């Protein structure tokens, strides 16, 4: 509830200032307030009080961003739906989260059977409605869906208390931001990192600069940073890798705060990038949707030694409200310097996966921590702690991968590939391409064939970032000493 009141106060305080720059057009906080108000009335008049989950098509326009706040001020939760997803995937999300109403600014909705609210077809209202309804801290405010092992996306509900804890920790341990700042919003709102940029900017009266979907090229983003002297950015390291050939031409002296996260961050890449943003504080941030987005951060030191392991920058210390431990396979807490699974606890944890008690039992555990039974989330990340409490990331323990910041279940890629190929076996791998970025590679146990039909099929089942970028064929999968497919041996087939 605390952050809803602060959101309302910030919007009221900054009515005459710029709130968004979308496709080179500016909108003020008054424009935002008017949009919030008309959408709130539409929700009140067109939904039942008992209807707690509202779908939101993730378009890039003022009404879409205003809808997030309108839904929150109505005490409900929004579930973002990407039009880049196959329709069947969105339909699965809609069914799982029991959505009846969808807010969609598209000219023609692809879900006409639902109760569609289109804010672009609603007239402005004379009264500004910014007083939030009362909510409980454990009420759901967002459900974000991530990759699932069998083609069924898994829902992660986040609560109002969780978001409040995340934002309080974020502003306490990272940086100051005010109404004079200009923020890059590079991701669409289906990606959890977008929520941080969106919230921290609106809470402080800053102006948000968005990246149109048809302009999501690296050159466009760089020009946006340069032309508008942006001061705050959050991007994945992949973005910097693709910009790397142009680093000598890039100079962004206005940049004050640069957050990098979602993937492993090489020290060498950070060092090179630091010269492009000579006045910026650079943060390596780490977190997962299940821990309400951000859980740790490390401040890059321009002068002096930076903590790293195998060339990868430390992900830093836990946020003030988080507890961090490393455990073995039996959930015993390991000593400093010993490698094991990173577990995160604290009030910002999701209540659990949406309607998936089996997965909840596997990934959320109660462990005695400092004499108190504490609920922890098992991240699946292999890490160790040093004497100072800084965390070092070594890779994944399971069959997940981070692709452009998105968490991907490799078994889901295999599931759909195997479905299409019928009796042909496949193995999906996270492979590093010649630019140093992580892609998905698919090894197929077969004679070579043209993969276009397979790729076209996968595009109907999975988001773009899950589609394999590389294919290899083998006559027979190699086996390890346990008789299982030797994934490491297959990995060697991908040499760039």
C-alpha positions in Angstrom: 0.0 0.0 0.0 2.9 2.3 0.8 4.2 2.5 -2.7 0.7 3.0 -4.2 0.3 6.1 -2.1 3.8 7.3 -3.1 3.0 6.7 -6.8 -0.1 8.8 -6.4 1.7 11.6 -4.7 4.5 11.6 -7.3 2.1 11.8 -10.2 0.3 14.7 -8.6 3.5 16.5 -7.7 4.9 16.4 -11.2 1.8 17.0 -13.4 3.5 19.6 -15.5 6.7 17.6 -16.1 7.4 15.1 -18.8 6.6 11.5 -17.9 7.2 9.6 -21.1 8.8 9.9 -24.5 7.3 7.4 -26.8 8.2 7.4 -30.5 9.7 10.8 -30.1 6.5 12.2 -28.7 6.4 13.6 -25.1 3.6 13.0 -22.6 3.3 14.8 -19.2 2.4 13.4 -15.9 -1.0 15.2 -16.4 -1.5 13.1 -19.5 -0.6 10.0 -17.5 -3.0 11.0 -14.7 -5.9 11.5 -17.2 -5.2 8.2 -18.8 -5.1 6.4 -15.5 -8.4 8.0 -14.5 -10.3 7.0 -17.6 -9.0 3.5 -17.4 -10.0 3.2 -13.7 -13.5 4.2 -14.5 -13.6 1.7 -17.4 -12.4 -1.1 -15.1 -15.0 -0.1 -12.4 -17.8 0.0 -15.0 -16.9 -3.1 -16.9 -15.5 -5.7 -14.4 -16.8 -7.3 -11.3 -15.3 -6.4 -7.9 -14.4 -10.1 -7.5 -12.4 -10.0 -10.7 -8.8 -9.7 -9.4 -6.7 -10.5 -12.5 -6.7 -8.3 -15.6 -4.8 -9.1 -18.7 -2.7 -6.4 -20.4 -1.4 -6.5 -23.9 2.2 -5.2 -23.8 2.0 -2.4 -26.4 4.2 0.6 -26.3 1.9 3.6 -25.7 0.9 5.8 -22.9 -2.5 4.1 -22.2 -0.7 0.7 -21.8 1.7 2.1 -19.2 -1.1 4.0 -17.5 -3.1 0.8 -17.3 -0.5 -0.8 -15.0 -1.1 2.0 -12.4 -4.9 2.0 -13.0 -5.1 -1.7 -12.2 -3.0 -1.3 -9.1 -5.0 1.7 -7.9 -8.1 -0.5 -8.3 -6.5 -3.1 -6.0 -6.1 -5.7 -8.8 -3.3 -7.5 -10.5 -2.1 -7.3 -14.1 -0.9 -10.1 -16.2 1.2 -8.9 -19.2 0.7 -10.6 -22.5 3.2 -10.2 -25.3 2.0 -10.1 -28.9 5.4 -11.5 -29.8 4.4 -14.7 -28.2 2.5 -17.3 -30.2 -1.2 -16.9 -29.6 -1.5 -20.4 -28.1 1.0 -19.5 -25.5 -0.9 -16.4 -24.5 -4.1 -18.4 -24.4 -2.4 -20.8 -22.0 -1.5 -17.9 -19.7 -5.0 -16.5 -19.9 -6.5 -19.8 -19.0 -4.0 -20.4 -16.1 -4.5 -17.0 -14.5 -8.3 -17.1 -15.1 -8.4 -13.8 -17.0 -11.8 -12.6 -18.3 -10.9 -9.0 -19.0 -8.0 -7.8 -21.1 -6.9 -4.2 -21.6 -5.7 -3.9 -25.2 -4.9 -0.7 -27.1 -4.5 -2.7 -30.4 -6.9 -1.6 -33.2 -8.2 -5.1 -33.4 -7.7 -7.5 -30.4 -6.7 -11.1 -31.1 -8.9 -12.1 -28.2 -12.4 -10.9 -29.2 -14.1 -13.6 -27.1 -12.8 -11.8 -23.9 -14.1 -8.7 -22.2 -11.9 -6.2 -24.0 -11.2 -2.7 -22.7 -9.6 -0.5 -25.3 -8.4 2.8 -23.7 -7.9 4.5 -27.1 -11.6 4.3 -27.6 -12.5 5.9 -24.3 -12.9 9.7 -23.9 -11.0 11.7 -21.3 -12.7 12.2 -18.0 -12.9 15.6 -16.2 -11.9 14.2 -12.8 -8.5 13.0 -11.9 -8.7 9.8 -9.9 -5.4 9.0 -8.3 -6.4 7.8 -4.8 -5.6 4.1 -4.6 -8.0 1.6 -3.1 -6.8 -0.2 0.0 -5.0 -3.4 -0.6 -3.4 -6.1 1.7 0.3 -6.5 1.5 0.0 -10.1 0.5 -2.4 -9.3 -2.3 -1.1 -10.2 -5.8 -0.1 -7.2 -8.0 1.5 -8.9 -11.0 1.7 -12.5 -12.3 4.7 -12.9 -14.7 5.0 -16.1 -16.7 8.3 -17.7 -17.5 9.4 -20.7 -19.5 8.1 -24.2 -18.3 9.6 -27.6 -18.8 6.7 -29.2 -20.8 5.6 -26.2 -22.9 3.3 -24.8 -20.2 4.5 -21.4 -18.9 4.8 -21.2 -15.1 3.2 -18.2 -13.4 5.1 -16.3 -10.7 2.8 -14.0 -8.6 4.4 -11.0 -7.0 2.7 -9.2 -4.1 2.4 -5.5 -3.1 4.6 -6.1 -0.1 7.2 -7.8 -2.3 7.3 -4.9 -4.7 7.5 -2.4 -1.9 10.4 -4.4 -0.3 12.2 -4.6 -3.6 11.9 -0.8 -4.3 12.9 0.2 -0.8 16.0 -2.0 -1.0 16.8 -0.8 -4.5 16.7 2.9 -3.6 18.6 2.3 -0.3 21.5 0.4 -1.9 21.9 1.7 -5.5 21.4 5.4 -6.4 19.4 8.5 -6.1 17.1 9.5 -8.9 14.9 12.6 -9.2 12.6 14.5 -11.6 15.5 15.7 -13.7 16.5 12.1 -14.7 15.8 10.5 -18.0 15.4 6.7 -18.0 15.7 4.2 -20.8 13.0 1.5 -20.8 14.4 -1.0 -23.2 12.3 -4.0 -22.3 8.6 -4.6 -22.7 6.6 -5.0 -19.5 6.5 -8.8 -19.8 10.2 -8.7 -18.7 10.6 -8.3 -14.9 13.5 -5.8 -15.2 11.1 -3.4 -17.0 9.1 -3.1 -13.8 12.0 -1.7 -11.8 12.8 1.0 -14.4 9.1 1.9 -14.7 8.5 2.1 -10.9 11.7 3.9 -9.9 11.1 6.5 -12.6 7.5 7.2 -11.8 8.1 7.3 -8.1 10.6 10.0 -8.5 9.1 12.1 -11.4 11.7 11.1 -14.0 10.9 10.9 -17.7 10.9 7.4 -19.3 12.1 6.9 -22.9 10.8 3.8 -24.5 12.0 1.7 -27.4 9.4 1.1 -30.1 9.0 -2.6 -31.0 9.8 -1.9 -34.7 12.9 0.0 -33.6 14.5 -2.4 -31.1 17.9 -2.3 -32.9 21.1 -1.5 -31.1 21.8 1.5 -33.2 18.4 3.0 -32.4 18.9 2.5 -28.6 22.3 4.1 -28.8 21.0 7.1 -30.7 18.2 7.4 -28.1 20.8 7.4 -25.3 23.0 10.0 -27.1 20.4 12.3 -28.6 18.4 12.7 -25.3 21.3 12.6 -22.9 19.7 9.8 -20.9 20.9 9.4 -17.3 19.6 6.0 -16.3 19.7 2.7 -18.1 19.2 -1.0 -17.3 20.3 -3.5 -20.0 21.5 -7.0 -20.3 25.2 -7.6 -21.1 24.2 -9.0 -24.5 23.3 -5.4 -25.5 26.8 -4.2 -24.7 28.4 -7.1 -26.5 26.7 -6.1 -29.8 27.7 -2.5 -29.2 31.3 -3.4 -28.5 32.6 -2.9 -32.0 31.5 0.7 -31.7 32.7 1.5 -28.2 35.4 3.9 -29.5 32.7 6.1 -31.0 30.4 6.1 -28.0 30.6 8.8 -25.4 27.7 9.3 -23.0 28.8 11.8 -20.3 25.2 12.5 -19.2 24.8 8.9 -18.0 24.7 8.8 -14.2 23.6 5.2 -13.4 24.0 2.1 -15.5 22.6 -1.2 -14.3 23.7 -4.5 -16.0 22.0 -7.8 -15.2 20.2 -10.9 -16.4 23.3 -12.6 -17.6 26.9 -13.2 -16.5 28.9 -9.9 -16.8 32.6 -10.2 -17.9 35.0 -7.8 -16.2 36.7 -7.0 -19.4 33.4 -6.0 -21.1 32.5 -3.8 -18.1 36.0 -2.1 -18.2 35.6 -1.2 -21.8 32.1 0.0 -21.4 33.1 2.2 -18.4 35.0 4.5 -20.8 31.8 5.0 -22.8 29.9 6.2 -19.7 32.7 8.2 -17.9 30.5 9.7 -15.2 28.2 6.8 -14.5 28.0 4.5 -11.5 27.9 0.9 -12.9 26.0 -1.8 -11.1 26.0 -5.6 -11.7 22.5 -6.6 -10.5 21.2 -10.0 -9.9 17.7 -11.3 -9.2 14.9 -13.6 -10.3 11.2 -13.1 -10.8 10.7 -15.5 -7.9 12.6 -13.1 -5.6 10.8 -10.0 -6.9 13.3 -9.1 -9.6 16.4 -7.8 -7.7 18.2 -9.5 -4.8 21.9 -8.5 -5.0 24.1 -5.9 -6.5 27.8 -5.1 -7.0 29.2 -1.6 -7.7 31.9 -1.7 -10.3 35.1 0.1 -9.1 36.7 2.3 -11.7 39.9 2.4 -9.8 41.1 -0.6 -7.8 40.5 -4.3 -7.9 37.0 -5.6 -8.8 36.0 -9.0 -7.4 35.6 -11.6 -10.1 35.9 -15.3 -10.8 37.0 -16.7 -14.1 36.7 -13.3 -15.6 33.0 -12.8 -14.4 32.2 -9.9 -12.1 30.8 -10.7 -8.7 27.0 -10.3 -8.3 27.7 -8.6 -5.0 26.0 -8.8 -1.6 22.4 -9.4 -0.7 20.0 -6.5 -0.5 19.1 -5.4 3.1 15.9 -7.4 3.2 17.3 -10.5 1.6 19.0 -13.4 3.2 21.6 -15.4 1.1 23.0 -18.8 1.7 24.8 -21.5 -0.3 23.6 -25.1 0.2 24.6 -28.6 -0.8 22.2 -31.1 -2.4 20.7 -31.9 1.1 20.1 -28.2 1.8 22.9 -28.0 4.4 24.4 -24.5 4.6 28.0 -24.5 3.2 30.9 -22.6 4.5 32.6 -19.6 2.9 34.3 -20.5 -0.4 32.5 -23.8 -0.9 30.5 -24.1 -4.1 26.8 -24.9 -4.0 23.4 -23.8 -4.8 22.5 -20.1 -4.2 19.3 -19.8 -2.1 17.5 -16.5 -1.4 15.1 -15.7 1.5 13.2 -12.7 2.6 9.8 -10.9 2.5 10.1 -10.2 -1.2 9.8 -13.9 -2.2 6.8 -14.9 -4.3 4.2 -16.8 -2.4 4.9 -19.6 -4.8 4.3 -20.7 -8.4 0.7 -20.2 -9.5 -1.3 -23.4 -8.9 1.8 -25.7 -8.9 2.3 -27.2 -5.5 4.6 -29.9 -6.7 7.1 -27.3 -8.1 6.7 -25.2 -4.9 7.7 -28.1 -2.8 10.8 -28.6 -5.0 12.0 -25.1 -5.1 10.9 -23.4 -1.8 12.4 -24.9 1.4 12.5 -24.0 5.1 16.1 -23.9 6.4 17.3 -23.0 9.9 19.1 -19.7 9.4 20.7 -17.9 12.3 18.5 -19.9 14.6 15.2 -19.0 12.8 13.3 -21.3 10.4 13.5 -19.3 7.1 11.8 -19.8 3.8 14.3 -19.8 0.9 14.0 -20.0 -2.9 16.4 -22.5 -4.5 17.7 -20.5 -7.5 19.4 -23.4 -9.4 22.5 -21.2 -9.7 25.9 -22.5 -8.8 27.7 -19.9 -6.6 30.0 -19.4 -3.6 30.5 -16.6 -1.1 33.7 -15.0 -0.1 34.7 -13.7 3.4 33.0 -10.4 2.8 29.7 -11.9 1.8 30.1 -11.2 -1.9 28.6 -13.8 -4.2 30.3 -15.3 -7.3 28.2 -16.8 -10.0 29.6 -20.0 -11.7 26.7 -21.2 -13.9 23.5 -23.2 -13.8 23.0 -26.4 -11.9 19.9 -27.4 -13.9 18.9 -27.3 -17.5 18.0 -23.7 -17.6 19.8 -20.9 -19.5 19.7 -17.1 -19.6 19.1 -15.9 -23.2 19.0 -12.1 -23.6 18.1 -11.9 -19.9 15.1 -14.3 -20.2 15.2 -17.5 -18.3 14.7 -20.5 -20.6 14.0 -24.1 -19.7 16.1 -26.0 -22.3 13.8 -29.0 -21.8 10.9 -26.9 -23.2 12.8 -26.4 -26.4 13.5 -30.1 -26.5 9.8 -30.9 -25.8 8.5 -29.0 -28.8 11.4 -30.0 -31.1 10.8 -33.7 -30.2 7.1 -33.2 -30.8 7.6 -31.9 -34.3 10.3 -34.5 -35.2 8.3 -37.4 -33.7 10.8 -40.2 -33.0 14.0 -38.1 -33.6 15.8 -37.2 -30.4 17.2 -33.7 -29.7 19.2 -31.9 -27.0 19.0 -28.2 -26.4 22.2 -26.4 -25.2 23.2 -23.0 -24.1 26.1 -22.1 -26.3 28.3 -19.0 -26.6 28.5 -17.4 -30.0 31.3 -15.5 -31.6 30.2 -12.3 -30.0 30.4 -13.8 -26.5 26.6 -14.0 -26.1 24.5 -17.0 -25.2 22.3 -18.6 -27.8 20.3 -21.8 -27.9 21.8 -24.6 -30.0 19.9 -27.7 -30.9 21.7 -31.0 -31.5 19.6 -33.5 -33.5 20.2 -37.2 -33.6 19.7 -37.7 -37.3 21.1 -37.3 -40.7 21.2 -33.7 -41.8 18.0 -32.1 -43.1 16.6 -28.6 -43.8 15.5 -27.1 -40.5 13.2 -24.3 -41.8 10.0 -26.3 -41.2 11.2 -27.2 -37.6 12.1 -23.5 -37.0 8.7 -22.3 -38.3 6.9 -24.8 -36.1 8.9 -23.7 -33.0 8.0 -20.1 -33.7 4.3 -21.0 -33.3 5.0 -22.5 -29.9 7.6 -20.4 -28.2 8.8 -16.8 -27.9 11.5 -15.5 -30.2 14.3 -15.7 -27.6 13.7 -19.5 -27.2 14.1 -20.4 -30.9 17.4 -22.2 -31.6 19.9 -20.1 -33.4 22.3 -23.0 -34.3 21.7 -26.6 -35.4 24.1 -29.6 -35.3 23.5 -33.2 -36.5 25.0 -36.3 -35.0 24.5 -40.0 -35.9 24.3 -41.0 -32.3 24.3 -39.1 -29.0 27.5 -39.8 -26.9 26.9 -41.3 -23.5 28.7 -40.6 -20.2 29.8 -43.3 -17.7 26.3 -43.3 -16.2 24.8 -44.2 -19.6 23.2 -40.7 -19.9 23.5 -38.3 -22.9 26.8 -36.6 -22.5 25.8 -32.9 -22.8 29.3 -31.7 -22.3 30.6 -33.7 -25.3 27.7 -32.4 -27.4 28.7 -28.8 -26.3 32.1 -29.3 -28.0 30.3 -29.6 -31.3 29.5 -25.9 -31.1 32.8 -24.2 -31.8 32.6 -20.7 -33.2 
